[in-house]
Amino acid sequence: MALAQWSDFLVIATPGGAQTKHLIDRDVIDALGPQGFLVNVPRGSVVDTAALALAPPLRRKRGAALRGRGAAHAALKAGVGGV
């Protein structure tokens, strides 16, 4: 959590799977703040894309780079900039 609060860019490079599912959840997304940029290298399951899409409009990320067509499209429909 402290790393997300400190970071301008949070780059995730961990294997996907049950142990890392939603490793980046609402709390981490909120800690990254509205100026933060999230880069997810592994499969989409690592980032809780529903939490990313539901971030309050004033708390939305500056942008996100998500791997996986489904995750990226869900975030785009929700209006997350820079996907």
N, C-alpha and C positions, 0 to 999 in steps of 0.2 A: 504494500500500500504506500509506504513512504517513497519508494522508487517512482511510482506513478505521480505522486504529488510533486516530486522534484523535477520530473522529466518534461521536456517540450515534445520529444518524440519517444514513444514507447514501442520498441520493436520486439515482437514475440517470435521466437524460433525454437519451438519445442514440438515433439511428436504429437500428433492428434491421438485420440483414443479416450477410453473411459476414465483414465487417471487424470487427464488434462481437460476434460469436457468443461466448458465455461470457466476455465481458469481465469479468464478476464471477464469478470461479472460486473454487475451494476456498481458495486462499491469501487472497483478499480477504475471503471469508466468515469465515475463521478470524481475520483481523486485526480485523474488526469487533467480535469478542468476544461474550460471552453477553448483554451488556446492550444490544447494538446493535440497531437497527431498520432494515431494508432496505426502501426504496421503489423499485420498478421501474416507471417510467412507460411505456417503450417495450414492444415485443413481448417475449414470454418468452424468446426466443433469447439475449438479452443476459446473463441470469443462468443459470448452470449449476444448474438446479433439482435435479439429482441430487446435486450436492455439498452444496446447502443441506439436502436431506432426509437426507443421510448424516452431517451434522455430529454428532459425539459428543453424547449426551444432556446432558452437563454444559456443553457449548460451544454449544448451540443458541441461536439468536437470541431476543431478547425477542419479536420478531415480524417479519413481512414482509408487504408489500403488493405483490402481483405482478399484472401485467396478463396476461390470457389464461387462459381456463378451464382448459386442460390443466395449466399450470404451477401454478396455485393449488391445484387438486385434488391433484396429486402431492405438494405440500408439506403439505397438510392430512393426507393419508393417512400421511405420515411423522411427523406430530405437531409440526410447526413452529407455535408459538403465534402468534396474532394475524393469521393470514392472512385 
